[in-house]
Each structure stands twice: as structure tokens, then as C-alpha cells.
């Protein structure tokens, strides 16, 4: 099986934390759709087995809910012309609450889309204004309720924690509102200040103050406790679901399943290499429509790259990292080469090691990036 990712690089306005590729100008939107359809035909053979049915399709962005009904119909017609879609495939569209009117939801419900990922981020009006979100706190809850009324049961929502505040009360209230909605999936991310964003620029000017690491860590701990108490499983560091309701598309990323990414800045993976398109709408459209070329950068993955990638993705999941597989298949023997560090992680309560499977504990998840870096094969062994 394989997946298809379509990057829709348009937004109404720029969120102050976002460093993904997008444009707030809609001038090229029509040409972009034409280019996307052409790229699909040009690159369908990228997947190891182009005739294998697609198990998942994911419209990401940007803001895919800005696509019109006619644009969606044309995209799905092209997908059906180039691929076979598995019966029961998971087909997700990311949406902003302000786009999800009753009419829009009826349009989406009539399409093949069967899962919505709604970018709520917060139910607190001042936090939404701080982040420069286009929707209001009222629309956050309303969008989910209207989507449920339109027949969408498979819904994920995004929340952001670690937003500057005097206490944890706002985050706790956000979680309480979330539980009232009863959605089966939640993606929760710590506010990250990237350099080339409005928050990054304000941080350099001294007009924005990021919260202390301890504040963010405590909100992570509050979230873990509350989500577990309400029956959600943490199957990846930032992703939680009711039993059996994980995102199949994202779970396949972490399992190393091949996927084809279409659109500017979209990444693809075929098991041996990664490819990503230029992060420029004008360059992408011109190259595809005028020259019949997709402007791609190709990275061939060495055995070391593949081992490190498996380590990076598996440690973020509840399945953990199979160190025997890493040794026997990917030729990276951490059981021998990092034995002291592994013992230190388990002794400090940062990880468990059972039957050669390394899993991070709640304490270890707070330091996941640091721990993973220390285990990478091309990084010197840490001093324990």
C-alpha cells in the first residue's frame, strides 16, 4: 500500500508561528490546480508499485479547505485516472474553522473526503488573536459541531500548548472544551518559535517573550494526564486517539510506508530516496505548465540515513524502536555501541528496554529530540 499527499499552498492570512510554505495571494490558485493535475500524471510512476491501491490520501497545507467544490472534483477525477483507491481508504482534508460553513460542509460531505483535520489551535480568543488565526473562539467549537451534524464522524482537531500565559488555567480550559466535543483524534503541538516567522522576528526585537521550558513541559504533562483520563491513547508524541482511531496516513509516515507528495514543497518517499519540490508557487507552476518538469531536489538515502530515520520516527511512537531490527536489518547496533547510554536512560526513568524494544517514558518524551540525537549513528557516543 502507499499514500498520496497533496500540498495546497494557500492561506487567508499568515499565522504568526507558521513556517510551512504557503501564500496569502490567491492569484495563482487556478494555475496551481492545473499544475497539480499535470504533476500527478508526470510522477505517478514514482511509487514502487504505481498500480497498488492508495490506502490514504491527505490534503495538507496551507489551507486545503480553500479549494472550491469544482477544484476538488477535478483533483479527485485526476486521482482516479492515475491511481486505484483502496475501498475504505482514509481520505483527509485539513480545514480551518472559518471555512466550514454549512454549505461548505455539505460540499465536502458529498465528496470522497471521509476525515477532517480541523485547525482549532485554541478556544481562547486572546490566544487566537496572538497567533493571528483567521477564526474566532466561537467558531472553534461551532466548526466541529457543524461537521458532526454534516455526517463527519472521523474528525481530528489541532491544539497548541505552551502559549504565553500567567498560569495553566487557559490550557486546562482548552482541554475541557475539547473533551466536550468528543472527537476521536487530537494532534497537540508545543508552540515553537521558528526564526523566519512573525514570532521569530518579534522575539529578536524583544517584543515577544517565549514561556520558560518548565512552563511548556508542565502543560505537556497536564495534557498527558487529561487525555489518558478521557480514554485517549498517545500513539505518537504529538498525536492522541480513542482506541483504534489513529491517523492511518500519518502512522504510515512513521512506519516508513512509501508515499507520493504533490505540490510546491511537498515531500515524497519511495523507501530508497526522498524528493521534495521547490517551495515557490510561481516557480512550481511555470516549471510544470510551461516545461512539463517538476522542480525537485532528490536525496538518496544511505544505509546510515535509513537507520537514523527509523530511529527518529520509531522513538516518537508508542511502538518504540526495535533495536534488533535496527541491528539485523539496518546494520546499526545500538545494543552494543550505546549500551552504557541505554542503561543510563532506563536507570533515569527516561526509557524502557524490553525484548530489545526501546520506548520513551513520559519523562523521556520531553527530551525526545535530545535522546534521539544522542543515539544517531554519526554522532559521538554521549558521556553518561
N, C-alpha and C positions, 0 to 999 in steps of 0.2 A: 504494500500500500504506500501511498505518497500523499503529500499535501500541496495545496496551491495557496499562495499568499498574494494579495493584490494591494499595493500601496496607493492610497488615494490622497494625494499631497495638497489638500486644500483645507483651509480653516477660515472661519469668520473673523477671528482675531487671534493674536498670539498670547498664549498663556505664559506667565512670567517665569515658569520653571522649565518650559519645554525646549529640548534641544534636538528633537526629531526634525526631519526635513518636511517642510510644508510651505505653502504660500497663502497669503491672505488676498491675493489678486486672483479673481476667477476668469481673467481674460483668456487663458489657455485651456480652460476646462474642457471645452468641446474637442479641441485638437488632442488633448491628453487622452480622452477616451478612445479616439481613433488610433492613437499610437499604442495604447494598451492592447487593443484588439489585434493590432498588427504584430506587436511583440509576442503575444500569445502564440500566434501561428509560427513565428520565427524560432521560438525557443521550446516548443512542446517536446522536442526530442532530447532535451537536457536531462530529463529524469532517466534513471537506469532502465526502467521499463515503461516507456511512454503509453503503452496500451493498458497498463494496470489501472484499475479504477481509483479515482481520487477518494480518499477516506475523509479528508477535511478540506474545507475552503474557508479562507479567512480574509475579510475585507478590513484592512487596518489603515492607519493614517497618522497624521491628518484626521479628517472627519468624513468617513465614508457615508454618513447619513446626509451629506450634502448632495449625493448623487440623486438625480431625478428617477422617477419610475421608468421612463423610457431608456435612460442610460443603463440602469440595472438590467432591463430586459435585453438590451444589446450585448451586455457583458455576459449574461448567462447563455445567450444564444451562441456566442463565440466559445464559451467553455464547453458547451455540449457538442460543438462542431469539432473541437480539438481533443477532447478527453471523454472518458466514460466516468460518470459519477456513481459511486457505490450507493446502492439502496440503503437508506438510513444514514447517509453521510452527515457529518456535523458541518453546518454552513453558518458562519458567524459574521455579523456586521457590527462594527463599532459605531456608537451613536452618541451624540450629545443630547442632553435632556431638552434643550430649547428647540431641537429639530423634531422631536417626537410628538407632533400634533396627532389628533385622532385621524386626520386624513392621511398623514404620512405613515402612521402605523398600519392603517388598513392597506395601504400600498405595499408595505413591507410584508405584511401577513399573506398577501396574495402572491408573493414571490417565493422562490425556493429557500429563502433565508429561514432558518429554524432556531437561531440562537442570537440574542442581542447582548452586546457588551456595552453597558451604559456608563459613561464617564461622569459620575456624580462628583467625586473628589471630596465634597463636604456637604453637610446640611446647614452650615453656619454661614450666614450672609457675609459678615466681615471677612471671613477666610476666603470665600469665593471672590470677593472684590479684590482682596490682596493678591490672589493668584491670577486675576484678570480673566476669570471664567465668563463665558457668554450667557450662562443661565443663572437663575436665582435659586435661593434655598427652597422656595416653594416648588419650583419646577423640578428639583432633585427628586422629591418623593412622588410628585404627580406623574413624572415620566414613567416611573416603574409601575405605578398603579394602572396607568393607561395602557402600557404594554401588556400587562397581565390581562386586562379586560379585552384587548385585541386578540388574545389567544396565545401570546408568547409566555410559555412556562419556563423555558430554558433561558434564564437571564443571569448574566454576571454584572456586577457593579464594581467600579473602581473607587477606592478611597485613598486619601493621602493623609499620613500622620507625620508628626514632627513639625507641624506648622507653628511658628512662634505664638505663644500664649502664656498667660500668667499662671495657669495651672493645667491639670489634665481634664478638667470638667468638660471642655468643649469636645475633646476626643471621646470621652465616655458618653456624652450625649449623642454624638455621631453614631457610635456603635449601637446605642439603644434604638435609634431611628432605623438603622439597618435591620435589626432583628424584627422590627415591626413589619418590614416589607416581605420577609420570608423568601428571599431569593436563594437559589441553590448554590450560587458561586460568588466568591468575593476575591478581588485582587487588591491588595493593600500595599502601598509603597511609601517608604520614607521620603520626605521632601529632600531632594538632592539639589544642591546649588551648583549648576554647571557654569563654566566661565562665560560661554557665549550665549547667555540668556539675560533677560531683564534683571532677574535676581542676582546673577553673577556680576553684572555691571554695577548694580546698586551696592553690592557687598564691597566691591573695590572702592567705591566712592564713600563708603561709610554710612549710607542711608538705609541699609538693611542689615539687621543683626540676626544671624542664624542661631537657633537654640543650641544649648550645650548638648554634647553627645549623650550625657546621662539622661537628659530630658527625653530625647528620641528613644533611647533604649528602654526607658520606663514605659513609654507609650507602646512600644513593641510588646513588652511583657503584659501590659493591660489587655492588648488586643488578643494575644495568645490565650489568655485565661478566659476572656469573654467568649471568643469564638468556640473554643472547646466546650465551654459550659452550655452553649446553644447547639451543639451537635455537629460543628464543622470540623473537618479534618484538614490539617496543614500538609498538603501533598507536595508543596514546593515552598521555599522560604516566603514568597510573597503571595501565594495562592492557596485558597481555602475553599472547601466544598462540602456539601452534605454528602453522605456516603454514596459512592458511585457516580458523582456528578462532576468529575474533573473536566477541564477543557481538554478534549482529545487532541486538538491541534497543538496547543502549547505543550502538552505532555509528550507528544511525538518529537517536538524540538529537543526536549531533554533526553529522549531515548535515542537520538541520532537517526530518526527516520528521514529519508530524503524529501525535499520539498522544492518547489519552483516558486521564486518570488518575482513578481512583475511590477513594473513602475519605477520611477526615479528613486534611488537609494535603497530599493528592495534587495534583500539578500537571498541567495539560493544555496542549496547544499545537496550534493549527489552521493555523499559517502566518501569521496576522494578529494573533492575540491569545494571551495566556496567562491561564489561570484556575487558581485554587487554592482548595481547600475549607478551612473553618475547622479549626484544629488543636486540636480538642476532641472527644473521643468522645461525651460527653453531649449537647453542642450539635448535633453532626452527627446522631446517632441521633434526637433529638427533632425536629429540623427535617425530616428525610426521612420518618420514620414517622408523625409526628403532623400535619405540614402539607404533606407532599408537595413540599417545597422542598429544594434543595441549597444550603447557605450558602456562596456563592462570592464571591471577590474577582476582578474582571476587570481585566486590564491590556491596553489596545490598544497594539500596538507601532507606534511611529512609524517612518518610514524610517531615522532615525538609530539607533533601538533595534535594528532588524533588522540594520543594518550592524555595529553593535558586537557583537551576539550572534554573527553569523557570524565576526567577527574572534576573539572569545573562544573559541568552540568549535573552529574550524578550526586555530588555532595550537597547540592541545593534541594534535593528531593527526599521524600520520606523513604524511598527505596534504598538510598545510600549508595556508596561506591563499593563495588565488588573488587576487592584488591586481588583476588585470584584471577579474575578476568583481566584485570589491568596487567598482571604479570604474565599470564599464559597466552593471551591473545595480542595485547598491545605492547608487550615487552618492557613494561615499566614495573620493577619490583620494589614497591614501597615497603612491603613486609620486611625486606632485608635492608634496603637503603635508607629508610626513615624509621627504623624500629624504635629508636630512642624517642623520637618526636611523637610517634603514635602512642607509645607508653605514657608520655607526658600528657597528651591530650586526654586520654582515658583517666589518668590519675587526677587531673584537674576538673573532671566532670564536663569537659568540652565535647567529648565524643564517646561513642560506644564502639567496640570492635567484637563482633560475634560472628563466628563461622566465616571469617575473612571479609565481612561486610562492615565498612566504616560508615557510621551515621553520626551526624552532629546532634548534640543535645540542644535544648533551648538556649543555654549559655553559649554554646559553640556557634549557633546560628547568628548571634550578634557579631561574631568575629569571622564569619564565613569567608569573606574575601581574603582576610589575612591568613587564615588557615590554609586555604586553597593555594595561595601564592607560595607559602612555605613548603607545600608538597609538590609543586611543579618540578618536573624532572630537570629543567635547565636552570634552576635556582639552587644556590648552595644550601646544604642541609643547615637548618636553623640550630642555634645554640640552645640546648634545653636547659 
